[in-house]
Amino acid sequence: VTVGANGNVGIGTTAPAEELEISADAPSLQLESTNASGRSYGFQSMNTGKLGIYDADAGLNRIVLDSSGNVGIGTTAPGATVHANASGGGVVRVTRLSASSSAYGQLEHDGTSTTLRSTGELKLYAGTNVRSRGAIHTFANVAGTTEYGRFDSSGNLGSSAVEYRVEL
């Protein structure tokens, strides 16, 4: 441990450039809770060029930031600006923070299908070059138990009883 004349502290370096500098192949800083129900987390500058938030109790990175600015949650190789991955399916939920509202919008993927949910009004806006590779797109109630309509891969709009062709 080095303390420079300017008061900067260095671990693994004799010339710390910041207030605290830890220098190693994959330096980390661990925060350990002594509470019986607490956990230990760390920040690690990974030797792959990524920053990880490490769950020491589980032995894995929970969140990773790569050199392109992509954030991975549940993955160490984010393939998009925000990439969420979870066993049993990934879920991204956006909640309005308000004491009077519990409304949210949610995007889920269970390994087979993708579901977009809303506790309120759901609005879909598409640009001029939006395409989907899926065969059928359904619109259903929140529980997914009642189908209100569907678009098939040919662009036909219909329900379980009637099919309509939409031409623009």
C-alpha positions as CSV (number, residue, x, y, z in Angstrom):
1,V,0.0,0.0,0.0
2,T,1.4,3.4,-1.0
3,V,0.3,6.8,0.2
4,G,1.5,9.5,-2.1
5,A,2.6,13.0,-1.0
6,N,-0.7,14.3,-2.4
7,G,-2.7,11.9,-0.2
8,N,-3.6,9.5,-3.0
9,V,-3.6,5.8,-1.9
10,G,-2.3,3.1,-4.2
11,I,-2.7,-0.7,-3.9
12,G,-0.5,-2.5,-6.4
13,T,1.0,0.8,-7.6
14,T,3.6,3.1,-6.2
15,A,2.3,6.2,-8.0
16,P,-1.5,6.4,-7.5
17,A,-3.1,8.9,-9.9
18,E,-6.4,9.0,-8.1
19,E,-7.6,9.2,-4.5
20,L,-7.8,5.4,-4.5
21,E,-6.1,3.4,-7.2
22,I,-6.1,-0.4,-7.2
23,S,-3.8,-1.9,-9.9
24,A,-3.8,-5.6,-10.8
25,D,-4.6,-8.0,-13.7
26,A,-8.3,-7.9,-12.7
27,P,-8.6,-5.5,-9.8
28,S,-11.7,-5.5,-7.6
29,L,-13.2,-3.8,-4.7
30,Q,-15.5,-5.8,-2.4
31,L,-18.2,-4.6,-0.1
32,E,-19.0,-7.2,2.5
33,S,-22.1,-7.1,4.7
34,T,-21.6,-8.5,8.2
35,N,-25.4,-8.7,8.7
36,A,-26.7,-12.3,8.8
37,S,-29.0,-11.6,5.9
38,G,-26.5,-9.4,4.0
39,R,-24.5,-10.3,0.9
40,S,-21.1,-9.5,-0.5
41,Y,-20.8,-7.6,-3.7
42,G,-17.8,-6.3,-5.6
43,F,-16.8,-4.1,-8.5
44,Q,-14.2,-5.7,-10.8
45,S,-12.3,-4.3,-13.7
46,M,-12.3,-7.6,-15.6
47,N,-9.2,-8.6,-17.7
48,T,-11.6,-8.8,-20.7
49,G,-12.0,-5.0,-20.7
50,K,-15.4,-5.1,-19.0
51,L,-16.6,-3.8,-15.6
52,G,-18.5,-6.3,-13.5
53,I,-20.7,-6.0,-10.5
54,Y,-19.9,-9.3,-8.8
55,D,-22.0,-11.3,-6.4
56,A,-19.4,-12.9,-4.2
57,D,-21.9,-15.1,-2.4
58,A,-23.2,-16.6,-5.7
59,G,-19.8,-16.5,-7.4
60,L,-20.9,-14.6,-10.6
61,N,-21.2,-11.2,-12.2
62,R,-24.7,-9.9,-11.9
63,I,-24.2,-6.8,-14.1
64,V,-21.5,-6.2,-16.8
65,L,-20.6,-3.0,-18.7
66,D,-18.6,-3.6,-21.8
67,S,-16.2,-1.2,-23.6
68,S,-19.0,-0.3,-26.1
69,G,-21.3,0.9,-23.3
70,N,-23.6,-2.2,-23.5
71,V,-25.0,-3.4,-20.2
72,G,-25.6,-7.0,-19.5
73,I,-27.8,-8.2,-16.7
74,G,-27.5,-11.9,-16.2
75,T,-24.9,-12.2,-19.0
76,T,-21.2,-11.3,-19.3
77,A,-21.5,-10.8,-23.1
78,P,-24.2,-8.1,-23.7
79,G,-25.3,-8.1,-27.4
80,A,-27.3,-4.9,-27.2
81,T,-27.4,-1.6,-25.3
82,V,-29.3,-3.3,-22.5
83,H,-29.3,-7.1,-22.6
84,A,-31.2,-9.0,-19.9
85,N,-30.9,-12.7,-19.5
86,A,-32.4,-15.0,-16.9
87,S,-33.0,-18.7,-16.5
88,G,-36.7,-19.3,-17.0
89,G,-36.9,-16.2,-19.3
90,G,-35.9,-12.6,-19.3
91,V,-38.1,-9.8,-18.1
92,V,-37.7,-6.0,-18.4
93,R,-40.2,-4.0,-16.4
94,V,-40.7,-0.2,-16.5
95,T,-42.6,1.2,-13.5
96,R,-43.8,4.8,-13.0
97,L,-42.7,5.9,-9.6
98,S,-45.7,7.4,-8.0
99,A,-47.4,6.9,-4.6
100,S,-50.8,6.7,-6.4
101,S,-49.8,4.4,-9.2
102,S,-48.7,0.8,-9.6
103,A,-48.9,0.8,-13.4
104,Y,-46.1,-0.8,-15.4
105,G,-45.1,-2.0,-18.8
106,Q,-43.3,-5.2,-19.2
107,L,-41.4,-7.1,-21.9
108,E,-40.9,-10.8,-21.4
109,H,-39.3,-13.7,-23.3
110,D,-39.7,-17.2,-22.0
111,G,-37.3,-18.9,-24.5
112,T,-40.1,-19.4,-27.0
113,S,-42.4,-16.4,-27.2
114,T,-42.1,-12.7,-26.5
115,T,-44.9,-10.9,-24.6
116,L,-45.5,-7.2,-24.1
117,R,-47.7,-6.4,-21.1
118,S,-49.2,-3.2,-19.7
119,T,-51.4,-2.6,-16.7
120,G,-52.9,0.3,-18.5
121,E,-53.3,1.4,-22.2
122,L,-50.9,-0.3,-24.5
123,K,-49.8,1.7,-27.5
124,L,-47.7,0.3,-30.4
125,Y,-46.0,2.6,-32.8
126,A,-44.0,1.3,-35.8
127,G,-41.7,3.0,-38.2
128,T,-41.7,2.6,-42.0
129,N,-39.2,-0.3,-42.1
130,V,-40.4,-2.4,-39.2
131,R,-40.6,-6.1,-40.0
132,S,-41.2,-9.2,-37.9
133,R,-40.0,-12.7,-38.7
134,G,-42.6,-14.4,-36.5
135,A,-45.5,-16.3,-37.9
136,I,-48.3,-15.0,-35.7
137,H,-48.7,-12.0,-33.5
138,T,-51.6,-12.1,-31.0
139,F,-53.3,-9.4,-28.9
140,A,-54.7,-10.8,-25.6
141,N,-55.8,-9.8,-22.2
142,V,-53.2,-9.3,-19.4
143,A,-53.4,-12.9,-18.2
144,G,-53.0,-14.1,-21.8
145,T,-56.1,-16.2,-21.5
146,T,-58.4,-14.3,-24.0
147,E,-57.2,-13.6,-27.5
148,Y,-58.7,-10.4,-29.0
149,G,-57.0,-10.5,-32.4
150,R,-53.9,-11.5,-34.4
151,F,-51.7,-10.7,-37.3
152,D,-50.4,-13.7,-39.3
153,S,-47.2,-13.8,-41.3
154,S,-49.1,-12.6,-44.4
155,G,-50.3,-9.4,-42.7
156,N,-53.9,-10.6,-42.2
157,L,-55.7,-9.3,-39.2
158,G,-58.3,-11.4,-37.6
159,S,-59.6,-13.2,-34.5
160,S,-60.1,-16.9,-33.7
161,A,-63.4,-16.7,-35.7
162,V,-62.9,-14.2,-38.5
163,E,-59.8,-13.2,-40.6
164,Y,-59.5,-9.8,-42.3
165,R,-57.0,-8.6,-44.9
166,V,-55.7,-5.1,-44.2
167,E,-54.3,-3.2,-47.2
168,L,-52.7,0.2,-46.8
